[in-house]
Amino acid sequence: MGPLGPLTMEDLPASATTYWVSRRKAEVLAAIDGGLLSVDDACERYRLSLEELGAWRRSVDRAGIAGLRITKVQRYRDHVTG
């Protein structure tokens, strides 16, 4: 189940996706959770590192889908001041 309902491979972001909005990130995470994609398949398909995918997961765990909207500047600021 994705953020907007049931997911199929056709519903997932295109493999050429380079601009990641929170909905697309949530769809990839939901596909992994639902067994539609493995972590390795997701990393290969979308050219993501395990670290990036892990950061998405931590953001969702901490703040839900809205947490996926955090920008690099916000993350950097939190890291420096936190």
mmCIF file of the N, C-alpha and C atoms, coordinates in Angstrom:
data_MODEL
# 
_entry.id   MODEL 
# 
loop_
_atom_site.group_PDB 
_atom_site.id 
_atom_site.type_symbol 
_atom_site.label_atom_id 
_atom_site.label_alt_id 
_atom_site.label_comp_id 
_atom_site.label_asym_id 
_atom_site.label_entity_id 
_atom_site.label_seq_id 
_atom_site.pdbx_PDB_ins_code 
_atom_site.Cartn_x 
_atom_site.Cartn_y 
_atom_site.Cartn_z 
_atom_site.occupancy 
_atom_site.B_iso_or_equiv 
_atom_site.pdbx_formal_charge 
_atom_site.auth_seq_id 
_atom_site.auth_comp_id 
_atom_site.auth_asym_id 
_atom_site.auth_atom_id 
_atom_site.pdbx_PDB_model_num 
ATOM 1   N N  . MET A 1 1  ? 0.851  -1.180 0.000   1.00 0.00 ? 1  MET A N  1 
ATOM 2   C CA . MET A 1 1  ? 0.000  0.000  0.000   1.00 0.00 ? 1  MET A CA 1 
ATOM 3   C C  . MET A 1 1  ? 0.893  1.238  0.000   1.00 0.00 ? 1  MET A C  1 
ATOM 4   N N  . GLY A 1 2  ? 0.708  2.073  -0.978  1.00 0.00 ? 2  GLY A N  1 
ATOM 5   C CA . GLY A 1 2  ? 1.472  3.301  -1.071  1.00 0.00 ? 2  GLY A CA 1 
ATOM 6   C C  . GLY A 1 2  ? 0.752  4.464  -0.419  1.00 0.00 ? 2  GLY A C  1 
ATOM 7   N N  . PRO A 1 3  ? 1.325  5.651  -0.512  1.00 0.00 ? 3  PRO A N  1 
ATOM 8   C CA . PRO A 1 3  ? 0.704  6.822  0.111   1.00 0.00 ? 3  PRO A CA 1 
ATOM 9   C C  . PRO A 1 3  ? -0.648 7.183  -0.505  1.00 0.00 ? 3  PRO A C  1 
ATOM 10  N N  . LEU A 1 4  ? -0.879 6.731  -1.732  1.00 0.00 ? 4  LEU A N  1 
ATOM 11  C CA . LEU A 1 4  ? -2.154 7.038  -2.403  1.00 0.00 ? 4  LEU A CA 1 
ATOM 12  C C  . LEU A 1 4  ? -2.989 5.797  -2.683  1.00 0.00 ? 4  LEU A C  1 
ATOM 13  N N  . GLY A 1 5  ? -2.616 4.651  -2.109  1.00 0.00 ? 5  GLY A N  1 
ATOM 14  C CA . GLY A 1 5  ? -3.373 3.424  -2.319  1.00 0.00 ? 5  GLY A CA 1 
ATOM 15  C C  . GLY A 1 5  ? -2.474 2.282  -2.745  1.00 0.00 ? 5  GLY A C  1 
ATOM 16  N N  . PRO A 1 6  ? -3.089 1.192  -3.273  1.00 0.00 ? 6  PRO A N  1 
ATOM 17  C CA . PRO A 1 6  ? -2.309 0.023  -3.686  1.00 0.00 ? 6  PRO A CA 1 
ATOM 18  C C  . PRO A 1 6  ? -1.269 0.377  -4.752  1.00 0.00 ? 6  PRO A C  1 
ATOM 19  N N  . LEU A 1 7  ? -0.115 -0.291 -4.676  1.00 0.00 ? 7  LEU A N  1 
ATOM 20  C CA . LEU A 1 7  ? 0.980  -0.034 -5.611  1.00 0.00 ? 7  LEU A CA 1 
ATOM 21  C C  . LEU A 1 7  ? 1.237  -1.230 -6.504  1.00 0.00 ? 7  LEU A C  1 
ATOM 22  N N  . THR A 1 8  ? 1.540  -0.942 -7.766  1.00 0.00 ? 8  THR A N  1 
ATOM 23  C CA . THR A 1 8  ? 2.049  -1.940 -8.697  1.00 0.00 ? 8  THR A CA 1 
ATOM 24  C C  . THR A 1 8  ? 3.357  -1.380 -9.253  1.00 0.00 ? 8  THR A C  1 
ATOM 25  N N  . MET A 1 9  ? 4.100  -2.183 -9.969  1.00 0.00 ? 9  MET A N  1 
ATOM 26  C CA . MET A 1 9  ? 5.343  -1.712 -10.573 1.00 0.00 ? 9  MET A CA 1 
ATOM 27  C C  . MET A 1 9  ? 5.081  -0.511 -11.486 1.00 0.00 ? 9  MET A C  1 
ATOM 28  N N  . GLU A 1 10 ? 3.937  -0.503 -12.153 1.00 0.00 ? 10 GLU A N  1 
ATOM 29  C CA . GLU A 1 10 ? 3.594  0.595  -13.055 1.00 0.00 ? 10 GLU A CA 1 
ATOM 30  C C  . GLU A 1 10 ? 3.344  1.898  -12.308 1.00 0.00 ? 10 GLU A C  1 
ATOM 31  N N  . ASP A 1 11 ? 2.970  1.802  -11.035 1.00 0.00 ? 11 ASP A N  1 
ATOM 32  C CA . ASP A 1 11 ? 2.696  2.985  -10.222 1.00 0.00 ? 11 ASP A CA 1 
ATOM 33  C C  . ASP A 1 11 ? 3.959  3.642  -9.678  1.00 0.00 ? 11 ASP A C  1 
ATOM 34  N N  . LEU A 1 12 ? 5.057  2.910  -9.682  1.00 0.00 ? 12 LEU A N  1 
ATOM 35  C CA . LEU A 1 12 ? 6.294  3.426  -9.099  1.00 0.00 ? 12 LEU A CA 1 
ATOM 36  C C  . LEU A 1 12 ? 6.896  4.521  -9.972  1.00 0.00 ? 12 LEU A C  1 
ATOM 37  N N  . PRO A 1 13 ? 7.701  5.380  -9.377  1.00 0.00 ? 13 PRO A N  1 
ATOM 38  C CA . PRO A 1 13 ? 8.377  6.421  -10.173 1.00 0.00 ? 13 PRO A CA 1 
ATOM 39  C C  . PRO A 1 13 ? 9.217  5.787  -11.279 1.00 0.00 ? 13 PRO A C  1 
ATOM 40  N N  . ALA A 1 14 ? 9.397  6.524  -12.345 1.00 0.00 ? 14 ALA A N  1 
ATOM 41  C CA . ALA A 1 14 ? 10.232 6.048  -13.454 1.00 0.00 ? 14 ALA A CA 1 
ATOM 42  C C  . ALA A 1 14 ? 11.663 5.836  -12.969 1.00 0.00 ? 14 ALA A C  1 
ATOM 43  N N  . SER A 1 15 ? 12.340 4.885  -13.575 1.00 0.00 ? 15 SER A N  1 
ATOM 44  C CA . SER A 1 15 ? 13.712 4.598  -13.150 1.00 0.00 ? 15 SER A CA 1 
ATOM 45  C C  . SER A 1 15 ? 14.652 5.768  -13.430 1.00 0.00 ? 15 SER A C  1 
ATOM 46  N N  . ALA A 1 16 ? 14.262 6.661  -14.305 1.00 0.00 ? 16 ALA A N  1 
ATOM 47  C CA . ALA A 1 16 ? 15.089 7.833  -14.634 1.00 0.00 ? 16 ALA A CA 1 
ATOM 48  C C  . ALA A 1 16 ? 14.805 9.023  -13.720 1.00 0.00 ? 16 ALA A C  1 
ATOM 49  N N  . THR A 1 17 ? 14.009 8.826  -12.685 1.00 0.00 ? 17 THR A N  1 
ATOM 50  C CA . THR A 1 17 ? 13.649 9.910  -11.766 1.00 0.00 ? 17 THR A CA 1 
ATOM 51  C C  . THR A 1 17 ? 14.898 10.509 -11.127 1.00 0.00 ? 17 THR A C  1 
ATOM 52  N N  . THR A 1 18 ? 14.990 11.829 -11.188 1.00 0.00 ? 18 THR A N  1 
ATOM 53  C CA . THR A 1 18 ? 16.107 12.522 -10.536 1.00 0.00 ? 18 THR A CA 1 
ATOM 54  C C  . THR A 1 18 ? 15.610 13.553 -9.527  1.00 0.00 ? 18 THR A C  1 
ATOM 55  N N  . TYR A 1 19 ? 14.369 13.962 -9.655  1.00 0.00 ? 19 TYR A N  1 
ATOM 56  C CA . TYR A 1 19 ? 13.779 14.933 -8.727  1.00 0.00 ? 19 TYR A CA 1 
ATOM 57  C C  . TYR A 1 19 ? 12.847 14.175 -7.794  1.00 0.00 ? 19 TYR A C  1 
ATOM 58  N N  . TRP A 1 20 ? 13.224 14.080 -6.525  1.00 0.00 ? 20 TRP A N  1 
ATOM 59  C CA . TRP A 1 20 ? 12.502 13.248 -5.580  1.00 0.00 ? 20 TRP A CA 1 
ATOM 60  C C  . TRP A 1 20 ? 11.607 14.071 -4.658  1.00 0.00 ? 20 TRP A C  1 
ATOM 61  N N  . VAL A 1 21 ? 10.320 14.079 -4.958  1.00 0.00 ? 21 VAL A N  1 
ATOM 62  C CA . VAL A 1 21 ? 9.348  14.703 -4.057  1.00 0.00 ? 21 VAL A CA 1 
ATOM 63  C C  . VAL A 1 21 ? 8.980  13.673 -2.990  1.00 0.00 ? 21 VAL A C  1 
ATOM 64  N N  . SER A 1 22 ? 8.386  14.122 -1.907  1.00 0.00 ? 22 SER A N  1 
ATOM 65  C CA . SER A 1 22 ? 8.094  13.226 -0.786  1.00 0.00 ? 22 SER A CA 1 
ATOM 66  C C  . SER A 1 22 ? 7.197  12.055 -1.196  1.00 0.00 ? 22 SER A C  1 
ATOM 67  N N  . ARG A 1 23 ? 6.237  12.279 -2.068  1.00 0.00 ? 23 ARG A N  1 
ATOM 68  C CA . ARG A 1 23 ? 5.333  11.201 -2.491  1.00 0.00 ? 23 ARG A CA 1 
ATOM 69  C C  . ARG A 1 23 ? 6.102  10.087 -3.181  1.00 0.00 ? 23 ARG A C  1 
ATOM 70  N N  . ARG A 1 24 ? 7.033  10.435 -4.063  1.00 0.00 ? 24 ARG A N  1 
ATOM 71  C CA . ARG A 1 24 ? 7.817  9.422  -4.779  1.00 0.00 ? 24 ARG A CA 1 
ATOM 72  C C  . ARG A 1 24 ? 8.687  8.630  -3.810  1.00 0.00 ? 24 ARG A C  1 
ATOM 73  N N  . LYS A 1 25 ? 9.308  9.327  -2.873  1.00 0.00 ? 25 LYS A N  1 
ATOM 74  C CA . LYS A 1 25 ? 10.126 8.639  -1.874  1.00 0.00 ? 25 LYS A CA 1 
ATOM 75  C C  . LYS A 1 25 ? 9.260  7.661  -1.083  1.00 0.00 ? 25 LYS A C  1 
ATOM 76  N N  . ALA A 1 26 ? 8.072  8.121  -0.675  1.00 0.00 ? 26 ALA A N  1 
ATOM 77  C CA . ALA A 1 26 ? 7.159  7.277  0.100   1.00 0.00 ? 26 ALA A CA 1 
ATOM 78  C C  . ALA A 1 26 ? 6.719  6.063  -0.719  1.00 0.00 ? 26 ALA A C  1 
ATOM 79  N N  . GLU A 1 27 ? 6.507  6.229  -2.014  1.00 0.00 ? 27 GLU A N  1 
ATOM 80  C CA . GLU A 1 27 ? 6.118  5.108  -2.868  1.00 0.00 ? 27 GLU A CA 1 
ATOM 81  C C  . GLU A 1 27 ? 7.218  4.054  -2.921  1.00 0.00 ? 27 GLU A C  1 
ATOM 82  N N  . VAL A 1 28 ? 8.457  4.496  -3.049  1.00 0.00 ? 28 VAL A N  1 
ATOM 83  C CA . VAL A 1 28 ? 9.577  3.545  -3.094  1.00 0.00 ? 28 VAL A CA 1 
ATOM 84  C C  . VAL A 1 28 ? 9.679  2.806  -1.765  1.00 0.00 ? 28 VAL A C  1 
ATOM 85  N N  . LEU A 1 29 ? 9.574  3.516  -0.655  1.00 0.00 ? 29 LEU A N  1 
ATOM 86  C CA . LEU A 1 29 ? 9.639  2.867  0.655   1.00 0.00 ? 29 LEU A CA 1 
ATOM 87  C C  . LEU A 1 29 ? 8.474  1.886  0.838   1.00 0.00 ? 29 LEU A C  1 
ATOM 88  N N  . ALA A 1 30 ? 7.290  2.270  0.390   1.00 0.00 ? 30 ALA A N  1 
ATOM 89  C CA . ALA A 1 30 ? 6.125  1.382  0.496   1.00 0.00 ? 30 ALA A CA 1 
ATOM 90  C C  . ALA A 1 30 ? 6.305  0.140  -0.373  1.00 0.00 ? 30 ALA A C  1 
ATOM 91  N N  . ALA A 1 31 ? 6.905  0.303  -1.542  1.00 0.00 ? 31 ALA A N  1 
ATOM 92  C CA . ALA A 1 31 ? 7.156  -0.839 -2.429  1.00 0.00 ? 31 ALA A CA 1 
ATOM 93  C C  . ALA A 1 31 ? 8.129  -1.813 -1.772  1.00 0.00 ? 31 ALA A C  1 
ATOM 94  N N  . ILE A 1 32 ? 9.124  -1.284 -1.084  1.00 0.00 ? 32 ILE A N  1 
ATOM 95  C CA . ILE A 1 32 ? 10.072 -2.137 -0.364  1.00 0.00 ? 32 ILE A CA 1 
ATOM 96  C C  . ILE A 1 32 ? 9.356  -2.853 0.781   1.00 0.00 ? 32 ILE A C  1 
ATOM 97  N N  . ASP A 1 33 ? 8.601  -2.094 1.566   1.00 0.00 ? 33 ASP A N  1 
ATOM 98  C CA . ASP A 1 33 ? 7.887  -2.672 2.710   1.00 0.00 ? 33 ASP A CA 1 
ATOM 99  C C  . ASP A 1 33 ? 6.889  -3.742 2.279   1.00 0.00 ? 33 ASP A C  1 
ATOM 100 N N  . GLY A 1 34 ? 6.262  -3.536 1.121   1.00 0.00 ? 34 GLY A N  1 
ATOM 101 C CA . GLY A 1 34 ? 5.250  -4.474 0.633   1.00 0.00 ? 34 GLY A CA 1 
ATOM 102 C C  . GLY A 1 34 ? 5.810  -5.633 -0.168  1.00 0.00 ? 34 GLY A C  1 
ATOM 103 N N  . GLY A 1 35 ? 7.143  -5.678 -0.333  1.00 0.00 ? 35 GLY A N  1 
ATOM 104 C CA . GLY A 1 35 ? 7.759  -6.778 -1.063  1.00 0.00 ? 35 GLY A CA 1 
ATOM 105 C C  . GLY A 1 35 ? 7.730  -6.631 -2.574  1.00 0.00 ? 35 GLY A C  1 
ATOM 106 N N  . LEU A 1 36 ? 7.314  -5.474 -3.066  1.00 0.00 ? 36 LEU A N  1 
ATOM 107 C CA . LEU A 1 36 ? 7.280  -5.240 -4.503  1.00 0.00 ? 36 LEU A CA 1 
ATOM 108 C C  . LEU A 1 36 ? 8.693  -5.039 -5.053  1.00 0.00 ? 36 LEU A C  1 
ATOM 109 N N  . LEU A 1 37 ? 9.552  -4.435 -4.245  1.00 0.00 ? 37 LEU A N  1 
ATOM 110 C CA . LEU A 1 37 ? 10.964 -4.208 -4.591  1.00 0.00 ? 37 LEU A CA 1 
ATOM 111 C C  . LEU A 1 37 ? 11.819 -4.609 -3.398  1.00 0.00 ? 37 LEU A C  1 
ATOM 112 N N  . SER A 1 38 ? 12.985 -5.156 -3.687  1.00 0.00 ? 38 SER A N  1 
ATOM 113 C CA . SER A 1 38 ? 13.948 -5.366 -2.599  1.00 0.00 ? 38 SER A CA 1 
ATOM 114 C C  . SER A 1 38 ? 14.743 -4.072 -2.434  1.00 0.00 ? 38 SER A C  1 
ATOM 115 N N  . VAL A 1 39 ? 15.430 -3.930 -1.330  1.00 0.00 ? 39 VAL A N  1 
ATOM 116 C CA . VAL A 1 39 ? 16.274 -2.758 -1.108  1.00 0.00 ? 39 VAL A CA 1 
ATOM 117 C C  . VAL A 1 39 ? 17.315 -2.662 -2.219  1.00 0.00 ? 39 VAL A C  1 
ATOM 118 N N  . ASP A 1 40 ? 17.939 -3.789 -2.549  1.00 0.00 ? 40 ASP A N  1 
ATOM 119 C CA . ASP A 1 40 ? 18.949 -3.790 -3.606  1.00 0.00 ? 40 ASP A CA 1 
ATOM 120 C C  . ASP A 1 40 ? 18.359 -3.384 -4.951  1.00 0.00 ? 40 ASP A C  1 
ATOM 121 N N  . ASP A 1 41 ? 17.170 -3.905 -5.266  1.00 0.00 ? 41 ASP A N  1 
ATOM 122 C CA . ASP A 1 41 ? 16.506 -3.540 -6.525  1.00 0.00 ? 41 ASP A CA 1 
ATOM 123 C C  . ASP A 1 41 ? 16.191 -2.049 -6.563  1.00 0.00 ? 41 ASP A C  1 
ATOM 124 N N  . ALA A 1 42 ? 15.713 -1.506 -5.446  1.00 0.00 ? 42 ALA A N  1 
ATOM 125 C CA . ALA A 1 42 ? 15.381 -0.078 -5.385  1.00 0.00 ? 42 ALA A CA 1 
ATOM 126 C C  . ALA A 1 42 ? 16.638 0.765  -5.593  1.00 0.00 ? 42 ALA A C  1 
ATOM 127 N N  . CYS A 1 43 ? 17.728 0.384  -4.923  1.00 0.00 ? 43 CYS A N  1 
ATOM 128 C CA . CYS A 1 43 ? 18.979 1.137  -5.065  1.00 0.00 ? 43 CYS A CA 1 
ATOM 129 C C  . CYS A 1 43 ? 19.477 1.099  -6.509  1.00 0.00 ? 43 CYS A C  1 
ATOM 130 N N  . GLU A 1 44 ? 19.402 -0.068 -7.125  1.00 0.00 ? 44 GLU A N  1 
ATOM 131 C CA . GLU A 1 44 ? 19.859 -0.195 -8.510  1.00 0.00 ? 44 GLU A CA 1 
ATOM 132 C C  . GLU A 1 44 ? 18.931 0.546  -9.474  1.00 0.00 ? 44 GLU A C  1 
ATOM 133 N N  . ARG A 1 45 ? 17.646 0.345  -9.334  1.00 0.00 ? 45 ARG A N  1 
ATOM 134 C CA . ARG A 1 45 ? 16.665 0.960  -10.242 1.00 0.00 ? 45 ARG A CA 1 
ATOM 135 C C  . ARG A 1 45 ? 16.729 2.489  -10.210 1.00 0.00 ? 45 ARG A C  1 
ATOM 136 N N  . TYR A 1 46 ? 16.898 3.045  -9.003  1.00 0.00 ? 46 TYR A N  1 
ATOM 137 C CA . TYR A 1 46 ? 16.850 4.499  -8.848  1.00 0.00 ? 46 TYR A CA 1 
ATOM 138 C C  . TYR A 1 46 ? 18.213 5.140  -8.595  1.00 0.00 ? 46 TYR A C  1 
ATOM 139 N N  . ARG A 1 47 ? 19.271 4.341  -8.676  1.00 0.00 ? 47 ARG A N  1 
ATOM 140 C CA . ARG A 1 47 ? 20.641 4.844  -8.469  1.00 0.00 ? 47 ARG A CA 1 
ATOM 141 C C  . ARG A 1 47 ? 20.755 5.555  -7.118  1.00 0.00 ? 47 ARG A C  1 
ATOM 142 N N  . LEU A 1 48 ? 20.278 4.867  -6.076  1.00 0.00 ? 48 LEU A N  1 
ATOM 143 C CA . LEU A 1 48 ? 20.316 5.379  -4.707  1.00 0.00 ? 48 LEU A CA 1 
ATOM 144 C C  . LEU A 1 48 ? 21.360 4.616  -3.919  1.00 0.00 ? 48 LEU A C  1 
ATOM 145 N N  . SER A 1 49 ? 21.951 5.270  -2.959  1.00 0.00 ? 49 SER A N  1 
ATOM 146 C CA . SER A 1 49 ? 22.849 4.571  -2.052  1.00 0.00 ? 49 SER A CA 1 
ATOM 147 C C  . SER A 1 49 ? 22.023 4.021  -0.891  1.00 0.00 ? 49 SER A C  1 
ATOM 148 N N  . LEU A 1 50 ? 22.584 3.028  -0.212  1.00 0.00 ? 50 LEU A N  1 
ATOM 149 C CA . LEU A 1 50 ? 21.918 2.509  0.982   1.00 0.00 ? 50 LEU A CA 1 
ATOM 150 C C  . LEU A 1 50 ? 21.774 3.604  2.028   1.00 0.00 ? 50 LEU A C  1 
ATOM 151 N N  . GLU A 1 51 ? 22.750 4.511  2.076   1.00 0.00 ? 51 GLU A N  1 
ATOM 152 C CA . GLU A 1 51 ? 22.703 5.613  3.034   1.00 0.00 ? 51 GLU A CA 1 
ATOM 153 C C  . GLU A 1 51 ? 21.534 6.550  2.743   1.00 0.00 ? 51 GLU A C  1 
ATOM 154 N N  . GLU A 1 52 ? 21.325 6.859  1.458   1.00 0.00 ? 52 GLU A N  1 
ATOM 155 C CA . GLU A 1 52 ? 20.221 7.752  1.090   1.00 0.00 ? 52 GLU A CA 1 
ATOM 156 C C  . GLU A 1 52 ? 18.876 7.106  1.414   1.00 0.00 ? 52 GLU A C  1 
ATOM 157 N N  . LEU A 1 53 ? 18.742 5.844  1.061   1.00 0.00 ? 53 LEU A N  1 
ATOM 158 C CA . LEU A 1 53 ? 17.504 5.130  1.352   1.00 0.00 ? 53 LEU A CA 1 
ATOM 159 C C  . LEU A 1 53 ? 17.286 5.039  2.860   1.00 0.00 ? 53 LEU A C  1 
ATOM 160 N N  . GLY A 1 54 ? 18.349 4.824  3.600   1.00 0.00 ? 54 GLY A N  1 
ATOM 161 C CA . GLY A 1 54 ? 18.258 4.794  5.064   1.00 0.00 ? 54 GLY A CA 1 
ATOM 162 C C  . GLY A 1 54 ? 17.838 6.131  5.639   1.00 0.00 ? 54 GLY A C  1 
ATOM 163 N N  . ALA A 1 55 ? 18.324 7.221  5.038   1.00 0.00 ? 55 ALA A N  1 
ATOM 164 C CA . ALA A 1 55 ? 17.935 8.562  5.486   1.00 0.00 ? 55 ALA A CA 1 
ATOM 165 C C  . ALA A 1 55 ? 16.446 8.787  5.249   1.00 0.00 ? 55 ALA A C  1 
ATOM 166 N N  . TRP A 1 56 ? 15.937 8.318  4.110   1.00 0.00 ? 56 TRP A N  1 
ATOM 167 C CA . TRP A 1 56 ? 14.499 8.424  3.844   1.00 0.00 ? 56 TRP A CA 1 
ATOM 168 C C  . TRP A 1 56 ? 13.724 7.670  4.922   1.00 0.00 ? 56 TRP A C  1 
ATOM 169 N N  . ARG A 1 57 ? 14.185 6.456  5.225   1.00 0.00 ? 57 ARG A N  1 
ATOM 170 C CA . ARG A 1 57 ? 13.498 5.620  6.215   1.00 0.00 ? 57 ARG A CA 1 
ATOM 171 C C  . ARG A 1 57 ? 13.493 6.304  7.587   1.00 0.00 ? 57 ARG A C  1 
ATOM 172 N N  . ARG A 1 58 ? 14.624 6.834  7.996   1.00 0.00 ? 58 ARG A N  1 
ATOM 173 C CA . ARG A 1 58 ? 14.691 7.522  9.291   1.00 0.00 ? 58 ARG A CA 1 
ATOM 174 C C  . ARG A 1 58 ? 13.772 8.739  9.317   1.00 0.00 ? 58 ARG A C  1 
ATOM 175 N N  . SER A 1 59 ? 13.698 9.468  8.206   1.00 0.00 ? 59 SER A N  1 
ATOM 176 C CA . SER A 1 59 ? 12.823 10.643 8.124   1.00 0.00 ? 59 SER A CA 1 
ATOM 177 C C  . SER A 1 59 ? 11.363 10.246 8.280   1.00 0.00 ? 59 SER A C  1 
ATOM 178 N N  . VAL A 1 60 ? 10.965 9.156  7.628   1.00 0.00 ? 60 VAL A N  1 
ATOM 179 C CA . VAL A 1 60 ? 9.581  8.681  7.731   1.00 0.00 ? 60 VAL A CA 1 
ATOM 180 C C  . VAL A 1 60 ? 9.302  8.198  9.146   1.00 0.00 ? 60 VAL A C  1 
ATOM 181 N N  . ASP A 1 61 ? 10.242 7.473  9.730   1.00 0.00 ? 61 ASP A N  1 
ATOM 182 C CA . ASP A 1 61 ? 10.043 6.967  11.090  1.00 0.00 ? 61 ASP A CA 1 
ATOM 183 C C  . ASP A 1 61 ? 9.913  8.111  12.095  1.00 0.00 ? 61 ASP A C  1 
ATOM 184 N N  . ARG A 1 62 ? 10.649 9.183  11.856  1.00 0.00 ? 62 ARG A N  1 
ATOM 185 C CA . ARG A 1 62 ? 10.674 10.316 12.784  1.00 0.00 ? 62 ARG A CA 1 
ATOM 186 C C  . ARG A 1 62 ? 9.464  11.233 12.603  1.00 0.00 ? 62 ARG A C  1 
ATOM 187 N N  . ALA A 1 63 ? 9.073  11.492 11.347  1.00 0.00 ? 63 ALA A N  1 
ATOM 188 C CA . ALA A 1 63 ? 8.057  12.525 11.107  1.00 0.00 ? 63 ALA A CA 1 
ATOM 189 C C  . ALA A 1 63 ? 7.001  12.153 10.069  1.00 0.00 ? 63 ALA A C  1 
ATOM 190 N N  . GLY A 1 64 ? 6.922  10.894 9.681   1.00 0.00 ? 64 GLY A N  1 
ATOM 191 C CA . GLY A 1 64 ? 5.950  10.494 8.666   1.00 0.00 ? 64 GLY A CA 1 
ATOM 192 C C  . GLY A 1 64 ? 6.356  11.009 7.291   1.00 0.00 ? 64 GLY A C  1 
ATOM 193 N N  . ILE A 1 65 ? 5.435  10.945 6.355   1.00 0.00 ? 65 ILE A N  1 
ATOM 194 C CA . ILE A 1 65 ? 5.733  11.367 4.980   1.00 0.00 ? 65 ILE A CA 1 
ATOM 195 C C  . ILE A 1 65 ? 6.185  12.818 4.938   1.00 0.00 ? 65 ILE A C  1 
ATOM 196 N N  . ALA A 1 66 ? 5.658  13.643 5.802   1.00 0.00 ? 66 ALA A N  1 
ATOM 197 C CA . ALA A 1 66 ? 6.075  15.050 5.834   1.00 0.00 ? 66 ALA A CA 1 
ATOM 198 C C  . ALA A 1 66 ? 7.573  15.177 6.108   1.00 0.00 ? 66 ALA A C  1 
ATOM 199 N N  . GLY A 1 67 ? 8.135  14.227 6.824   1.00 0.00 ? 67 GLY A N  1 
ATOM 200 C CA . GLY A 1 67 ? 9.570  14.245 7.101   1.00 0.00 ? 67 GLY A CA 1 
ATOM 201 C C  . GLY A 1 67 ? 10.421 14.093 5.861   1.00 0.00 ? 67 GLY A C  1 
ATOM 202 N N  . LEU A 1 68 ? 9.849  13.546 4.799   1.00 0.00 ? 68 LEU A N  1 
ATOM 203 C CA . LEU A 1 68 ? 10.587 13.388 3.550   1.00 0.00 ? 68 LEU A CA 1 
ATOM 204 C C  . LEU A 1 68 ? 10.766 14.708 2.818   1.00 0.00 ? 68 LEU A C  1 
ATOM 205 N N  . ARG A 1 69 ? 10.121 15.771 3.299   1.00 0.00 ? 69 ARG A N  1 
ATOM 206 C CA . ARG A 1 69 ? 10.242 17.089 2.672   1.00 0.00 ? 69 ARG A CA 1 
ATOM 207 C C  . ARG A 1 69 ? 11.466 17.849 3.146   1.00 0.00 ? 69 ARG A C  1 
ATOM 208 N N  . ILE A 1 70 ? 12.176 17.323 4.138   1.00 0.00 ? 70 ILE A N  1 
ATOM 209 C CA . ILE A 1 70 ? 13.333 18.014 4.702   1.00 0.00 ? 70 ILE A CA 1 
ATOM 210 C C  . ILE A 1 70 ? 14.375 18.236 3.615   1.00 0.00 ? 70 ILE A C  1 
ATOM 211 N N  . THR A 1 71 ? 14.863 19.459 3.550   1.00 0.00 ? 71 THR A N  1 
ATOM 212 C CA . THR A 1 71 ? 15.853 19.802 2.534   1.00 0.00 ? 71 THR A CA 1 
ATOM 213 C C  . THR A 1 71 ? 17.257 19.499 3.030   1.00 0.00 ? 71 THR A C  1 
ATOM 214 N N  . LYS A 1 72 ? 18.197 19.474 2.106   1.00 0.00 ? 72 LYS A N  1 
ATOM 215 C CA . LYS A 1 72 ? 19.594 19.249 2.470   1.00 0.00 ? 72 LYS A CA 1 
ATOM 216 C C  . LYS A 1 72 ? 20.094 20.337 3.408   1.00 0.00 ? 72 LYS A C  1 
ATOM 217 N N  . VAL A 1 73 ? 19.659 21.577 3.203   1.00 0.00 ? 73 VAL A N  1 
ATOM 218 C CA . VAL A 1 73 ? 20.085 22.680 4.055   1.00 0.00 ? 73 VAL A CA 1 
ATOM 219 C C  . VAL A 1 73 ? 19.589 22.448 5.478   1.00 0.00 ? 73 VAL A C  1 
ATOM 220 N N  . GLN A 1 74 ? 18.329 22.031 5.628   1.00 0.00 ? 74 GLN A N  1 
ATOM 221 C CA . GLN A 1 74 ? 17.788 21.760 6.953   1.00 0.00 ? 74 GLN A CA 1 
ATOM 222 C C  . GLN A 1 74 ? 18.550 20.623 7.625   1.00 0.00 ? 74 GLN A C  1 
ATOM 223 N N  . ARG A 1 75 ? 18.833 19.565 6.862   1.00 0.00 ? 75 ARG A N  1 
ATOM 224 C CA . ARG A 1 75 ? 19.560 18.430 7.410   1.00 0.00 ? 75 ARG A CA 1 
ATOM 225 C C  . ARG A 1 75 ? 20.959 18.848 7.842   1.00 0.00 ? 75 ARG A C  1 
ATOM 226 N N  . TYR A 1 76 ? 21.616 19.681 7.035   1.00 0.00 ? 76 TYR A N  1 
ATOM 227 C CA . TYR A 1 76 ? 22.958 20.155 7.365   1.00 0.00 ? 76 TYR A CA 1 
ATOM 228 C C  . TYR A 1 76 ? 22.911 20.992 8.643   1.00 0.00 ? 76 TYR A C  1 
ATOM 229 N N  . ARG A 1 77 ? 21.938 21.893 8.731   1.00 0.00 ? 77 ARG A N  1 
ATOM 230 C CA . ARG A 1 77 ? 21.787 22.737 9.898   1.00 0.00 ? 77 ARG A CA 1 
ATOM 231 C C  . ARG A 1 77 ? 21.565 21.906 11.156  1.00 0.00 ? 77 ARG A C  1 
ATOM 232 N N  . ASP A 1 78 ? 20.692 20.890 11.038  1.00 0.00 ? 78 ASP A N  1 
ATOM 233 C CA . ASP A 1 78 ? 20.412 20.025 12.184  1.00 0.00 ? 78 ASP A CA 1 
ATOM 234 C C  . ASP A 1 78 ? 21.672 19.274 12.606  1.00 0.00 ? 78 ASP A C  1 
ATOM 235 N N  . HIS A 1 79 ? 22.462 18.842 11.634  1.00 0.00 ? 79 HIS A N  1 
ATOM 236 C CA . HIS A 1 79 ? 23.680 18.087 11.928  1.00 0.00 ? 79 HIS A CA 1 
ATOM 237 C C  . HIS A 1 79 ? 24.722 18.987 12.626  1.00 0.00 ? 79 HIS A C  1 
ATOM 238 N N  . VAL A 1 80 ? 24.864 20.198 12.149  1.00 0.00 ? 80 VAL A N  1 
ATOM 239 C CA . VAL A 1 80 ? 25.863 21.120 12.700  1.00 0.00 ? 80 VAL A CA 1 
ATOM 240 C C  . VAL A 1 80 ? 25.466 21.589 14.094  1.00 0.00 ? 80 VAL A C  1 
ATOM 241 N N  . THR A 1 81 ? 24.176 21.897 14.287  1.00 0.00 ? 81 THR A N  1 
ATOM 242 C CA . THR A 1 81 ? 23.735 22.434 15.573  1.00 0.00 ? 81 THR A CA 1 
ATOM 243 C C  . THR A 1 81 ? 23.304 21.352 16.552  1.00 0.00 ? 81 THR A C  1 
ATOM 244 N N  . GLY A 1 82 ? 23.029 20.138 16.033  1.00 0.00 ? 82 GLY A N  1 
ATOM 245 C CA . GLY A 1 82 ? 22.488 19.093 16.887  1.00 0.00 ? 82 GLY A CA 1 
ATOM 246 C C  . GLY A 1 82 ? 23.515 18.338 17.584  1.00 0.00 ? 82 GLY A C  1 
# 
